[in-house]
Amino acid sequence: MAIIEASKGKSGPTLNKVLRFCYSYDPQGQTYVLNITKVSGSIILFFALVLLLYLVLKPKKKGKLN
């Protein structure tokens, strides 16, 4: 995606989108602060999706019946 954006003359918008997602502007302090709720929620959802895909797609083990 970065190559396509660079060929169009755009520089860094993909990184800017990620930074805008992770940080929010605090008008009182006039600074950008890390939005820990959004970041941690995204990480938790990512790992939950990975776990779900693992449980669904793992090969089934057939046990021996004695």
Buried (B, 14 or more C-beta within 10 A) or exposed (E): EEEEEEEEEEEEEEEEEEEEEBBEEEEEEEEEEEBEEEEEEEEEEEEEEEEEEEEEEEEEEEEEEE
